[in-house]
Amino acid sequence: MNIRSIAENDIEKITEIYNWYILNTPITFEVEAIHALEMKQRVQEKLQKYDWLVAEVNQEIVGYAYYGAFHPRSAYSHTVESTIYLKQDQIRKGFGQLLYRELIRSATEKGFRELIALIALPNQGSITLHQKLGFSESGVLKKVGFKFEQYIDVGIWQKSLL
């Protein structure tokens, strides 16, 4: 597996991966598929200060991960929120751990102190991944999301990088 910084020609593929989650799962709280142009703008915004990585196997993108501002107020400037998405047929092959470890390394090298992950519940796969990577559960926000005609809890997971 190769992990690298995102390139412009990756946008279509990562948009496809993300749109699958939008349309088929409550994992993301977006409810309508996005266009590649919107994804490109999101990537460009993150790359100004943060990192966005893709994982490839045999030159095929199998997933992506990024981090960005946890909250816009300046007192939160040392804390970032992380996100990871894998192609459905690439889950539970170890790619997520490798990709996320590289993302954690990047955030650490850039001097960020805390990494926050928000996990729509239930999602045992994501919880297990975050536990393996040293995240701890910090709390649960009850019924804060509404998608597919149901209210969804969100777990807050945190990892100190220092």
DSSP file (Angstrom, degrees, kcal/mol; ACC not computed):
  #  RESIDUE AA STRUCTURE BP1 BP2  ACC     N-H-->O    O-->H-N    N-H-->O    O-->H-N    TCO  KAPPA ALPHA  PHI   PSI    X-CA   Y-CA   Z-CA
    1    1 A M              0   0    0      0, 0.0     2,-0.5     0, 0.0    56,-0.2   0.000 360.0 360.0 360.0 141.3    0.0    0.0    0.0
    2    2 A N  E     -A   56   0A   0     54,-2.6    54,-3.1     2,-0.0     2,-0.5  -0.958 360.0-164.9-114.5 129.4    1.1    3.5   -0.8
    3    3 A I  E     +A   55   0A   0     -2,-0.5     2,-0.3    52,-0.2    52,-0.2  -0.964  24.4 150.6-114.6 130.0    0.1    6.5    1.3
    4    4 A R  E     -A   54   0A   0     50,-2.2    50,-2.8    -2,-0.5     2,-0.1  -0.933  49.1 -76.7-149.4 168.4    0.6    9.9   -0.2
    5    5 A S  E     -A   53   0A   0     -2,-0.3    48,-0.2    48,-0.2    46,-0.0  -0.407  61.6 -94.6 -66.6 148.1   -0.8   13.5   -0.2
    6    6 A I        -     0   0    0     46,-2.3     2,-0.3    -2,-0.1    -1,-0.1  -0.302  38.7-156.0 -64.5 147.8   -3.9   13.9   -2.3
    7    7 A A    >   -     0   0    0     -3,-0.1     3,-2.3     1,-0.1     4,-0.4  -0.861  30.0-108.5-121.1 159.2   -3.5   15.1   -5.9
    8    8 A E  G >  S+     0   0    0     -2,-0.3     3,-1.4     1,-0.3     4,-0.3   0.846 117.1  60.3 -57.8 -35.1   -6.1   16.9   -8.0
    9    9 A N  G 3  S+     0   0    0      1,-0.2     4,-0.3     2,-0.1    -1,-0.3   0.479  95.4  65.1 -75.6   1.6   -6.7   13.8  -10.2
   10   10 A D  G <> S+     0   0    0     -3,-2.3     4,-2.4     1,-0.1     5,-0.3   0.572  76.7  89.3 -90.3 -12.2   -7.8   11.9   -7.0
   11   11 A I  H <> S+     0   0    0     -3,-1.4     4,-2.2    -4,-0.4     5,-0.2   0.884  83.6  50.5 -59.0 -46.1  -10.9   14.1   -6.5
   12   12 A E  H  > S+     0   0    0     -4,-0.3     4,-2.0     1,-0.2    -1,-0.2   0.923 112.7  47.2 -58.6 -45.3  -13.3   12.1   -8.6
   13   13 A K  H  > S+     0   0    0     -4,-0.3     4,-2.1     1,-0.2    -2,-0.2   0.916 113.0  46.2 -67.1 -44.1  -12.4    8.8   -6.9
   14   14 A I  H  X S+     0   0    0     -4,-2.4     4,-2.6     1,-0.2    -1,-0.2   0.844 109.8  55.8 -70.1 -29.5  -12.6   10.2   -3.3
   15   15 A T  H  X S+     0   0    0     -4,-2.2     4,-2.9    -5,-0.3    -1,-0.2   0.913 107.0  50.1 -64.5 -41.4  -15.9   11.9   -4.2
   16   16 A E  H  X S+     0   0    0     -4,-2.0     4,-1.7     2,-0.2    -2,-0.2   0.926 111.2  48.6 -60.5 -45.5  -17.3    8.5   -5.3
   17   17 A I  H  X S+     0   0    0     -4,-2.1     4,-1.3     1,-0.2    -2,-0.2   0.948 115.1  44.4 -59.8 -49.0  -16.1    6.9   -2.0
   18   18 A Y  H  X S+     0   0    0     -4,-2.6     4,-2.2     1,-0.2     3,-0.3   0.903 108.7  55.7 -65.5 -42.5  -17.7    9.6    0.0
   19   19 A N  H  X S+     0   0    0     -4,-2.9     4,-2.5     1,-0.2    -1,-0.2   0.841 101.1  59.4 -61.8 -32.6  -21.0    9.7   -1.9
   20   20 A W  H  X S+     0   0    0     -4,-1.7     4,-1.7     1,-0.2    -1,-0.2   0.939 108.2  45.4 -59.5 -44.4  -21.4    6.0   -1.2
   21   21 A Y  H  X S+     0   0    0     -4,-1.3     4,-1.9    -3,-0.3     7,-0.4   0.888 111.7  52.4 -66.1 -39.3  -21.4    6.8    2.5
   22   22 A I  H  < S+     0   0    0     -4,-2.2    -2,-0.2     1,-0.2    -1,-0.2   0.947 117.1  37.2 -59.8 -48.2  -23.7    9.8    2.1
   23   23 A L  H  < S+     0   0    0     -4,-2.5    -1,-0.2     1,-0.2    -2,-0.2   0.696 128.3  30.4 -80.9 -20.2  -26.3    7.8    0.2
   24   24 A N  H  < S+     0   0    0     -4,-1.7    -3,-0.2    -5,-0.2    -2,-0.2   0.522 113.7  39.7-121.2  -7.5  -26.1    4.5    2.1
   25   25 A T     <  -     0   0    0     -4,-1.9     3,-0.3    -5,-0.2    -1,-0.1  -0.936  61.6-131.4-141.3 161.7  -25.1    5.1    5.7
   26   26 A P  S    S+     0   0    0      0, 0.0    -4,-0.1     0, 0.0    95,-0.1   0.276  82.0 103.9 -89.9  10.2  -25.6    7.4    8.7
   27   27 A I  S    S+     0   0    0     -6,-0.3    93,-0.4     2,-0.1     2,-0.4   0.877  83.9  38.9 -63.7 -38.7  -21.8    7.6    9.1
   28   28 A T  S    S-     0   0    0     -7,-0.4    -3,-0.1    -3,-0.3    91,-0.0  -0.892  78.6-141.6-107.4 145.8  -21.8   11.1    7.6
   29   29 A F        +     0   0    0     -2,-0.4     2,-0.2   118,-0.0   117,-0.1   0.416  69.6 109.2 -88.6   2.9  -24.6   13.5    8.3
   30   30 A E        -     0   0    0      1,-0.1    -2,-0.2   117,-0.0     3,-0.1  -0.551  50.0-168.2 -70.8 147.6  -24.6   14.9    4.8
   31   31 A V        +     0   0    0     -2,-0.2     2,-0.4     1,-0.1    -1,-0.1   0.554  62.0  57.2-117.5 -12.1  -27.8   13.7    3.1
   32   32 A E  S    S-     0   0    0      1,-0.0    -1,-0.1     0, 0.0    -9,-0.0  -0.971  88.2-105.6-123.8 138.7  -27.3   14.6   -0.6
   33   33 A A        -     0   0    0     -2,-0.4     2,-0.3     1,-0.1    -2,-0.1  -0.199  37.5-135.2 -54.8 147.7  -24.4   13.4   -2.8
   34   34 A I        -     0   0    0    -19,-0.2     2,-0.2    -4,-0.0   -15,-0.1  -0.712  11.5-116.4-106.4 159.9  -21.8   16.1   -3.5
   35   35 A H     >  -     0   0    0     -2,-0.3     4,-1.9     1,-0.1     3,-0.5  -0.569  27.4-112.3 -90.3 157.3  -20.2   17.0   -6.8
   36   36 A A  H  > S+     0   0    0      1,-0.2     4,-2.7     2,-0.2     5,-0.2   0.829 116.8  60.4 -58.5 -32.9  -16.5   16.7   -7.4
   37   37 A L  H  > S+     0   0    0      2,-0.2     4,-2.0     1,-0.2    -1,-0.2   0.905 104.5  48.7 -63.2 -40.8  -16.1   20.5   -7.6
   38   38 A E  H  > S+     0   0    0     -3,-0.5     4,-2.0     2,-0.2    -1,-0.2   0.918 111.9  49.2 -63.0 -43.4  -17.4   20.7   -4.0
   39   39 A M  H  X S+     0   0    0     -4,-1.9     4,-2.6     1,-0.2    -2,-0.2   0.909 108.2  54.1 -62.6 -41.6  -15.0   18.0   -2.9
   40   40 A K  H  X S+     0   0    0     -4,-2.7     4,-2.6     1,-0.2    -1,-0.2   0.913 108.1  49.6 -59.4 -42.7  -12.1   19.9   -4.6
   41   41 A Q  H  X S+     0   0    0     -4,-2.0     4,-2.1     2,-0.2    -1,-0.2   0.894 110.5  50.5 -63.4 -40.1  -13.0   23.1   -2.7
   42   42 A R  H  X S+     0   0    0     -4,-2.0     4,-2.1     2,-0.2    -2,-0.2   0.917 111.4  48.1 -63.6 -43.7  -13.0   21.1    0.6
   43   43 A V  H  X S+     0   0    0     -4,-2.6     4,-2.5     1,-0.2    -2,-0.2   0.949 111.3  49.6 -62.3 -49.3   -9.6   19.6   -0.2
   44   44 A Q  H  X S+     0   0    0     -4,-2.6     4,-0.6     1,-0.2    -1,-0.2   0.879 109.6  52.5 -59.1 -38.9   -8.1   22.9   -1.2
   45   45 A E  H >< S+     0   0    0     -4,-2.1     3,-0.8     1,-0.2     4,-0.4   0.923 111.9  45.3 -62.4 -45.1   -9.4   24.5    2.0
   46   46 A K  H >X S+     0   0    0     -4,-2.1     4,-3.3     1,-0.2     3,-1.6   0.896 104.8  61.3 -66.2 -40.6   -7.9   21.8    4.2
   47   47 A L  H 3< S+     0   0    0     -4,-2.5    -1,-0.2     1,-0.3    -2,-0.2   0.620  85.6  76.7 -68.3 -11.1   -4.5   21.8    2.5
   48   48 A Q  T << S-     0   0    0     -3,-0.8    -1,-0.3    -4,-0.6    -2,-0.2   0.843 126.4  -7.5 -64.6 -31.2   -3.9   25.5    3.4
   49   49 A K  T <4 S+     0   0    0     -3,-1.6    -2,-0.2    -4,-0.4    -1,-0.1   0.540 129.8  44.4-136.8 -21.5   -3.0   24.4    6.9
   50   50 A Y  S  < S-     0   0    0     -4,-3.3     2,-0.3    -5,-0.2    18,-0.1  -0.184  77.5 -96.9-117.3-158.0   -3.8   20.7    7.4
   51   51 A D  E     - B   0  67A   0     16,-0.5    16,-1.8    -2,-0.1     2,-0.4  -0.956  17.9-169.7-133.7 150.7   -3.3   17.4    5.6
   52   52 A W  E     - B   0  66A   0     -2,-0.3   -46,-2.3    14,-0.2     2,-0.3  -0.959  18.4-172.6-139.5 117.3   -5.3   15.2    3.3
   53   53 A L  E     -AB   5  65A   0     12,-3.3    12,-2.3    -2,-0.4     2,-0.3  -0.800  10.9-157.8-115.7 151.9   -3.9   11.7    2.5
   54   54 A V  E     -AB   4  64A   0    -50,-2.8   -50,-2.2    -2,-0.3     2,-0.4  -0.944  10.3-143.2-123.6 150.9   -5.0    8.9    0.1
   55   55 A A  E     -AB   3  63A   0      8,-2.6     7,-2.9    -2,-0.3     8,-1.1  -0.949  18.8-168.5-113.3 133.7   -4.1    5.2    0.3
   56   56 A E  E     -AB   2  61A   0    -54,-3.1   -54,-2.6    -2,-0.4     2,-0.4  -0.930  14.9-170.9-122.6 145.1   -3.5    3.3   -2.9
   57   57 A V  E >  S- B   0  60A   0      3,-2.5     3,-1.5    -2,-0.4    -2,-0.0  -0.981  86.1 -11.8-130.6 121.8   -3.2   -0.4   -3.7
   58   58 A N  T 3  S-     0   0    0     -2,-0.4     3,-0.1     1,-0.3    -1,-0.1   0.907 130.2 -56.1  53.1  45.6   -1.9   -1.2   -7.2
   59   59 A Q  T 3  S+     0   0    0      1,-0.2     2,-0.5   -57,-0.0    -1,-0.3   0.593 114.5 118.8  62.7  15.1   -2.5    2.4   -8.2
   60   60 A E  E <   -B   57   0A   0     -3,-1.5    -3,-2.5     2,-0.0     2,-0.4  -0.939  69.0-121.5-110.1 130.9   -6.2    2.3   -7.1
   61   61 A I  E     +B   56   0A   0     -2,-0.5    -5,-0.3    -5,-0.2     3,-0.1  -0.552  32.2 174.0 -71.0 124.7   -7.4    4.6   -4.3
   62   62 A V  E     -     0   0A   0     -7,-2.9    25,-2.8    -2,-0.4     2,-0.3   0.496  61.5 -24.0-108.7  -8.8   -8.8    2.4   -1.5
   63   63 A G  E     -BC  55  86A   0     -8,-1.1    -8,-2.6    23,-0.3    -1,-0.3  -0.973  51.6-139.9 177.1 172.8   -9.4    5.2    1.0
   64   64 A Y  E     -BC  54  85A   0     21,-2.7    21,-2.7    -2,-0.3     2,-0.3  -0.983   9.4-171.0-149.5 159.0   -8.6    8.7    2.2
   65   65 A A  E     +BC  53  84A   0    -12,-2.3   -12,-3.3    -2,-0.3     2,-0.3  -0.990  10.0 166.6-149.3 150.0   -8.2   10.5    5.5
   66   66 A Y  E     -BC  52  83A   0     17,-2.1    17,-2.4    -2,-0.3     2,-0.3  -0.971  19.0-145.9-154.1 167.5   -7.8   14.1    6.5
   67   67 A Y  E     +BC  51  82A   0    -16,-1.8   -16,-0.5    -2,-0.3     2,-0.3  -0.974  22.6 158.5-136.9 156.8   -7.8   16.5    9.5
   68   68 A G  E     - C   0  81A   0     13,-1.9    13,-2.7    -2,-0.3   -22,-0.0  -0.857  49.7 -32.0-157.0-171.7   -8.9   20.0    9.8
   69   69 A A  E     - C   0  80A   0     -2,-0.3    11,-0.2    11,-0.2     8,-0.1  -0.249  38.5-157.5 -56.7 134.3  -10.1   22.6   12.3
   70   70 A F  S    S-     0   0    0      9,-1.3    -1,-0.2     1,-0.4    10,-0.1   0.863  82.5  -5.2 -76.3 -39.2  -12.0   21.2   15.2
   71   71 A H        -     0   0    0      8,-0.4    -1,-0.4     5,-0.2     5,-0.1  -0.977  68.7-124.6-154.5 145.1  -13.7   24.5   15.9
   72   72 A P  S    S+     0   0    0      0, 0.0     2,-0.1     0, 0.0     5,-0.1   0.705  77.5 102.7 -72.3 -18.7  -13.1   27.9   14.3
   73   73 A R  S >  S-     0   0    0      1,-0.1     3,-2.1     3,-0.1    -2,-0.2  -0.405  78.8-124.0 -69.8 142.3  -12.3   29.9   17.5
   74   74 A S  G >  S+     0   0    0      1,-0.3     3,-2.0     2,-0.2     4,-0.1   0.741 104.9  69.5 -62.1 -26.6   -8.6   30.5   18.0
   75   75 A A  G 3  S+     0   0    0      1,-0.3     3,-0.3     2,-0.1    -1,-0.3   0.726  99.0  53.3 -64.3 -18.5   -8.4   28.9   21.4
   76   76 A Y  G X  S+     0   0    0     -3,-2.1     3,-2.5     1,-0.2    -6,-0.4   0.286  74.0 113.5 -93.3   9.4   -9.0   25.6   19.6
   77   77 A S  T <  S+     0   0    0     -3,-2.0    -1,-0.2     1,-0.3    -2,-0.1   0.661  73.8  52.3 -63.8 -16.4   -6.1   26.1   17.2
   78   78 A H  T 3  S+     0   0    0     -3,-0.3    35,-2.8    -4,-0.1    36,-1.7   0.353  99.2  78.4 -97.5   6.0   -4.0   23.2   18.6
   79   79 A T  E <   - d   0 114A   0     -3,-2.5    -9,-1.3    34,-0.2    -8,-0.4  -0.948  59.4-175.2-118.3 134.1   -6.9   20.7   18.2
   80   80 A V  E     -Cd  69 115A   0     34,-2.5    36,-3.0    -2,-0.4     2,-0.5  -0.901  20.8-131.3-126.7 156.4   -7.9   19.1   15.0
   81   81 A E  E     -Cd  68 116A   0    -13,-2.7   -13,-1.9    -2,-0.3     2,-0.3  -0.908  24.2-150.9-107.0 133.7  -10.7   16.8   13.9
   82   82 A S  E     -C   67   0A   0     34,-2.8    36,-0.5    -2,-0.5     2,-0.3  -0.724  12.4-174.8-107.6 154.6   -9.9   13.7   11.9
   83   83 A T  E     -C   66   0A   0    -17,-2.4   -17,-2.1    -2,-0.3     2,-0.3  -0.995   1.9-175.0-145.7 143.1  -11.9   11.8    9.3
   84   84 A I  E     -C   65   0A   0     -2,-0.3     2,-0.4   -19,-0.2   -19,-0.2  -0.999   2.2-179.0-141.6 140.6  -11.3    8.5    7.4
   85   85 A Y  E     -C   64   0A   0    -21,-2.7   -21,-2.7    -2,-0.3     2,-0.3  -0.998   5.3-170.2-138.0 134.7  -13.2    6.8    4.6
   86   86 A L  E     -C   63   0A   0     -2,-0.4   -23,-0.3   -23,-0.2     5,-0.1  -0.914  36.1 -96.8-119.9 150.0  -12.4    3.5    2.9
   87   87 A K    >   -     0   0    0    -25,-2.8     3,-2.2    -2,-0.3     4,-0.3  -0.380  41.3-116.2 -57.7 143.5  -13.9    1.9   -0.2
   88   88 A Q  G >  S+     0   0    0      1,-0.3     3,-1.0     2,-0.2    -1,-0.1   0.848 114.1  51.3 -55.8 -38.5  -16.5   -0.6    1.0
   89   89 A D  G 3  S+     0   0    0      1,-0.2    -1,-0.3     3,-0.0    -2,-0.1   0.421 106.3  57.6 -81.8   5.0  -14.6   -3.6   -0.4
   90   90 A Q  G X  S+     0   0    0     -3,-2.2     3,-0.7   -28,-0.1     5,-0.4   0.315  77.2 117.9-114.5   6.2  -11.4   -2.5    1.3
   91   91 A I  T <  S+     0   0    0     -3,-1.0    -3,-0.0    -4,-0.3    34,-0.0  -0.472  73.6  20.6 -76.3 146.4  -12.6   -2.5    4.9
   92   92 A R  T 3  S+     0   0    0     -2,-0.1    -1,-0.2     1,-0.1    -3,-0.0   0.781  90.8 106.4  67.2  32.3  -11.1   -4.8    7.5
   93   93 A K  S <  S-     0   0    0     -3,-0.7    -2,-0.1     0, 0.0    -1,-0.1   0.314  97.1-103.4-114.7   3.4   -7.9   -5.4    5.5
   94   94 A G  S  > S+     0   0    0     -4,-0.1     4,-1.8     3,-0.0     5,-0.2   0.341  93.2 113.3  92.7  -7.2   -5.6   -3.2    7.7
   95   95 A F  H  > S+     0   0    0     -5,-0.4     4,-2.7     1,-0.2     5,-0.2   0.885  71.9  56.7 -66.5 -37.9   -5.6   -0.3    5.3
   96   96 A G  H  > S+     0   0    0     -6,-0.2     4,-2.8     1,-0.2     5,-0.2   0.915 107.0  48.4 -60.3 -44.5   -7.5    2.0    7.7
   97   97 A Q  H  > S+     0   0    0      2,-0.2     4,-2.5     1,-0.2    -1,-0.2   0.929 113.4  46.7 -61.9 -46.0   -5.0    1.5   10.5
   98   98 A L  H  X S+     0   0    0     -4,-1.8     4,-1.6     2,-0.2    -2,-0.2   0.924 115.4  45.6 -63.3 -44.4   -2.0    2.2    8.2
   99   99 A L  H  X S+     0   0    0     -4,-2.7     4,-1.9     1,-0.2    -2,-0.2   0.924 114.2  47.9 -64.7 -45.4   -3.6    5.3    6.7
  100  100 A Y  H  X S+     0   0    0     -4,-2.8     4,-2.7    -5,-0.2    -2,-0.2   0.877 107.4  56.1 -66.2 -38.1   -4.8    6.7   10.0
  101  101 A R  H  X S+     0   0    0     -4,-2.5     4,-2.3    -5,-0.2    -1,-0.2   0.901 108.3  48.6 -60.2 -39.7   -1.3    6.1   11.6
  102  102 A E  H  X S+     0   0    0     -4,-1.6     4,-2.2     2,-0.2    -1,-0.2   0.883 110.3  51.3 -67.6 -37.7    0.2    8.3    8.8
  103  103 A L  H  X S+     0   0    0     -4,-1.9     4,-2.4     2,-0.2    -2,-0.2   0.914 109.8  49.4 -64.4 -42.9   -2.5   10.9    9.4
  104  104 A I  H  X S+     0   0    0     -4,-2.7     4,-2.4     2,-0.2    -2,-0.2   0.909 109.6  52.2 -61.8 -42.9   -1.7   10.9   13.1
  105  105 A R  H  X S+     0   0    0     -4,-2.3     4,-2.7     1,-0.2    -2,-0.2   0.920 109.6  49.7 -58.9 -44.1    2.0   11.3   12.3
  106  106 A S  H  X S+     0   0    0     -4,-2.2     4,-1.9     2,-0.2    -2,-0.2   0.935 111.0  47.8 -61.3 -47.8    1.3   14.2   10.1
  107  107 A A  H  <>S+     0   0    0     -4,-2.4     5,-2.2     1,-0.2    -1,-0.2   0.888 113.1  49.5 -62.3 -38.6   -0.8   16.0   12.7
  108  108 A T  H ><5S+     0   0    0     -4,-2.4     3,-1.7     1,-0.2    -1,-0.2   0.935 109.6  50.6 -64.7 -46.8    1.9   15.4   15.3
  109  109 A E  H 3<5S+     0   0    0     -4,-2.7    -1,-0.2     1,-0.3    -2,-0.2   0.816 106.3  55.9 -62.1 -31.1    4.7   16.7   13.0
  110  110 A K  T 3<5S-     0   0    0     -4,-1.9    -1,-0.3    -5,-0.2    -2,-0.2   0.433 120.8-109.1 -83.9   2.3    2.7   19.9   12.4
  111  111 A G  T < 5 +     0   0    0     -3,-1.7    -3,-0.2     1,-0.3     2,-0.2   0.616  62.5 153.9  86.9  13.7    2.5   20.5   16.1
  112  112 A F      < -     0   0    0     -5,-2.2    -1,-0.3     1,-0.1   -33,-0.2  -0.513  28.5-160.3 -75.7 148.2   -1.2   19.8   16.8
  113  113 A R        +     0   0    0    -35,-2.8    48,-3.3     1,-0.2    49,-0.6   0.839  66.1  31.6 -98.5 -41.1   -1.9   18.7   20.4
  114  114 A E  E     -dE  79 160A   0    -36,-1.7   -34,-2.5    46,-0.2     2,-0.5  -0.952  58.2-157.3-128.7 142.6   -5.2   17.0   20.3
  115  115 A L  E     -dE  80 159A   0     44,-2.5    44,-2.4    -2,-0.4     2,-0.4  -0.981  13.0-164.3-120.1 126.3   -7.0   14.9   17.7
  116  116 A I  E     -dE  81 158A   0    -36,-3.0   -34,-2.8    -2,-0.5     2,-0.4  -0.903   4.8-170.0-113.4 137.3  -10.8   14.6   17.9
  117  117 A A  E     - E   0 157A   0     40,-2.8    40,-2.9    -2,-0.4     2,-0.5  -0.997   9.1-155.1-125.5 131.8  -12.9   12.0   16.1
  118  118 A L  E     - E   0 156A   0    -36,-0.5     2,-0.5    -2,-0.4    38,-0.2  -0.931  14.1-166.9-105.8 123.8  -16.7   12.2   15.9
  119  119 A I  E     - E   0 155A   0     36,-2.7    36,-3.2    -2,-0.5     2,-0.2  -0.943  18.0-135.3-120.1 116.7  -18.3    8.8   15.3
  120  120 A A  E     - E   0 154A   0     -2,-0.5    34,-0.2   -93,-0.4   -93,-0.1  -0.498  49.1 -90.6 -64.7 134.2  -22.0    8.3   14.4
  121  121 A L  E    S+ E   0 153A   0     32,-2.8    32,-0.5    -2,-0.2     2,-0.1  -0.804 101.4  34.4-110.3 145.2  -23.3    5.5   16.5
  122  122 A P  S    S+     0   0    0      0, 0.0    -1,-0.1     0, 0.0    -2,-0.1   0.525  74.8 130.9 -81.9 150.8  -23.6    2.6   16.3
  123  123 A N     >  +     0   0    0     -2,-0.1     4,-2.2    -4,-0.1     3,-0.3  -0.410  20.5 172.6-162.3  74.2  -20.3    2.0   14.4
  124  124 A Q  H  > S+     0   0    0      1,-0.2     4,-2.8     2,-0.2     5,-0.2   0.835  78.3  58.3 -60.6 -35.3  -18.3   -0.8   16.0
  125  125 A G  H  > S+     0   0    0      1,-0.2     4,-2.2     2,-0.2    -1,-0.2   0.931 109.8  42.8 -61.0 -45.6  -15.8   -0.9   13.2
  126  126 A S  H  > S+     0   0    0     -3,-0.3     4,-2.5     2,-0.2    -2,-0.2   0.890 113.5  52.2 -68.5 -39.4  -14.9    2.8   13.6
  127  127 A I  H  X S+     0   0    0     -4,-2.2     4,-2.5     2,-0.2    -2,-0.2   0.939 110.4  48.5 -61.1 -46.5  -14.8    2.5   17.4
  128  128 A T  H  X S+     0   0    0     -4,-2.8     4,-2.4     1,-0.2    -2,-0.2   0.913 111.1  50.7 -60.8 -43.8  -12.5   -0.5   17.2
  129  129 A L  H  X S+     0   0    0     -4,-2.2     4,-1.4    -5,-0.2    -1,-0.2   0.941 111.8  46.7 -59.3 -48.2  -10.2    1.3   14.8
  130  130 A H  H  <>S+     0   0    0     -4,-2.5     5,-2.7     1,-0.2    -1,-0.2   0.879 111.2  51.7 -64.9 -37.7  -10.0    4.4   17.1
  131  131 A Q  H ><5S+     0   0    0     -4,-2.5     3,-1.7     1,-0.2    -1,-0.2   0.928 107.5  52.5 -62.7 -44.3   -9.3    2.2   20.1
  132  132 A K  H 3<5S+     0   0    0     -4,-2.4    -1,-0.2     1,-0.3    -2,-0.2   0.808 108.5  52.2 -60.3 -29.4   -6.5    0.4   18.4
  133  133 A L  T 3<5S-     0   0    0     -4,-1.4    -1,-0.3    -5,-0.2    -2,-0.2   0.330 125.1 -99.5 -93.3   7.1   -4.9    3.8   17.5
  134  134 A G  T < 5S+     0   0    0     -3,-1.7    26,-0.3     1,-0.3    -3,-0.2   0.610  71.7 145.2  90.6  12.2   -5.0    5.0   21.1
  135  135 A F      < -     0   0    0     -5,-2.7     2,-0.4    -6,-0.2    -1,-0.3  -0.525  33.6-151.9 -77.3 151.6   -8.1    7.2   21.1
  136  136 A S  E     -F  158   0A   0     22,-2.6    22,-2.6    -2,-0.2     2,-0.3  -0.957  23.0-107.7-122.6 144.8  -10.3    7.3   24.2
  137  137 A E  E     +F  157   0A   0     -2,-0.4    20,-0.3    20,-0.2     3,-0.1  -0.554  32.6 179.8 -71.1 129.8  -14.0    7.9   24.4
  138  138 A S  E     -     0   0A   0     18,-3.8     2,-0.3     1,-0.4    19,-0.2   0.610  56.6 -52.9-104.5 -18.3  -14.7   11.4   25.8
  139  139 A G  E     -F  156   0A   0     17,-1.2    17,-3.2     2,-0.0     2,-0.4  -0.958  46.1-102.0 164.9 178.7  -18.5   11.4   25.6
  140  140 A V  E     -F  155   0A   0     -2,-0.3     2,-0.7    15,-0.2    15,-0.2  -0.998  15.5-148.2-134.7 129.3  -21.6   10.9   23.6
  141  141 A L  E >   -F  154   0A   0     13,-3.1    13,-2.4    -2,-0.4     3,-0.6  -0.884  30.2-133.5 -94.0 117.3  -23.9   13.5   22.2
  142  142 A K  E 3   -     0   0A   0     -2,-0.7    11,-0.2     1,-0.2    10,-0.1  -0.570  67.9 -21.2 -82.5 128.2  -27.4   12.0   22.3
  143  143 A K  E 3  S+     0   0A   0     -2,-0.4    10,-0.3     1,-0.1    -1,-0.2   0.817  83.5 140.6  50.7  43.5  -29.7   12.2   19.2
  144  144 A V  E <   +     0   0A   0      8,-1.0     2,-0.3    -3,-0.6     9,-0.2   0.646  57.6  57.9 -90.7 -15.4  -27.9   15.2   17.6
  145  145 A G  E     -F  152   0A   0      7,-2.0     7,-2.9     2,-0.1     2,-0.4  -0.840  61.9-162.4-113.6 153.3  -28.2   13.9   14.0
  146  146 A F  E     +F  151   0A   0     -2,-0.3     2,-0.3     5,-0.2     5,-0.2  -0.942  28.2 140.9-136.2 114.6  -31.2   13.0   12.0
  147  147 A K  E >   +F  150   0A   0      3,-2.1     3,-0.9    -2,-0.4    -2,-0.1  -0.990  63.3  14.8-152.6 144.7  -30.8   10.9    8.9
  148  148 A F  T 3  S-     0   0    0     -2,-0.3    -1,-0.1     1,-0.2     3,-0.1   0.882 129.5 -61.1  55.1  40.8  -32.8    8.0    7.3
  149  149 A E  T 3  S+     0   0    0      1,-0.2     2,-0.3    -3,-0.1    -1,-0.2   0.770 117.0  98.2  61.9  29.1  -35.8    8.9    9.6
  150  150 A Q  E <  S- F   0 147A   0     -3,-0.9    -3,-2.1     2,-0.0     2,-0.3  -0.996  73.0-117.7-144.2 151.2  -33.9    8.2   12.8
  151  151 A Y  E     - F   0 146A   0     -2,-0.3     2,-0.4    -5,-0.2    -5,-0.2  -0.683  33.1-152.7 -85.9 142.7  -32.0   10.2   15.4
  152  152 A I  E     - F   0 145A   0     -7,-2.9    -7,-2.0    -2,-0.3    -8,-1.0  -0.954   6.2-141.1-125.8 132.3  -28.4    9.4   15.7
  153  153 A D  E     -E  121   0A   0    -32,-0.5   -32,-2.8    -2,-0.4     2,-0.4  -0.524  16.1-145.2 -81.7 156.5  -26.0    9.6   18.7
  154  154 A V  E     -EF 120 141A   0    -13,-2.4   -13,-3.1   -34,-0.2     2,-0.3  -0.985   3.8-146.5-128.2 122.7  -22.4   10.8   18.1
  155  155 A G  E     -EF 119 140A   0    -36,-3.2   -36,-2.7    -2,-0.4     2,-0.6  -0.672  10.7-144.6 -83.5 139.8  -19.4    9.4   20.1
  156  156 A I  E     -EF 118 139A   0    -17,-3.2   -18,-3.8    -2,-0.3   -17,-1.2  -0.934  20.4-176.6-106.7 121.1  -16.6   11.9   20.8
  157  157 A W  E     -EF 117 137A   0    -40,-2.9   -40,-2.8    -2,-0.6     2,-0.4  -0.921   2.4-168.5-120.2 144.3  -13.2   10.2   20.8
  158  158 A Q  E     -EF 116 136A   0    -22,-2.6   -22,-2.6    -2,-0.4     2,-0.4  -0.983  11.7-170.7-139.5 143.0   -9.9   12.0   21.6
  159  159 A K  E     -E  115   0A   0    -44,-2.4   -44,-2.5    -2,-0.4     2,-0.4  -0.993  19.4-139.4-133.7 126.7   -6.2   11.3   21.2
  160  160 A S  E     -E  114   0A   0     -2,-0.4   -46,-0.2   -26,-0.3   -47,-0.1  -0.709  10.0-163.8 -82.6 134.1   -3.4   13.4   22.8
  161  161 A L              0   0    0    -48,-3.3   -47,-0.1    -2,-0.4    -1,-0.1   0.507 360.0 360.0 -98.3  -7.0   -0.5   13.8   20.4
  162  162 A L              0   0    0    -49,-0.6    -1,-0.2   -51,-0.0   -48,-0.1   0.448 360.0 360.0 -93.3 360.0    2.1   15.0   22.9
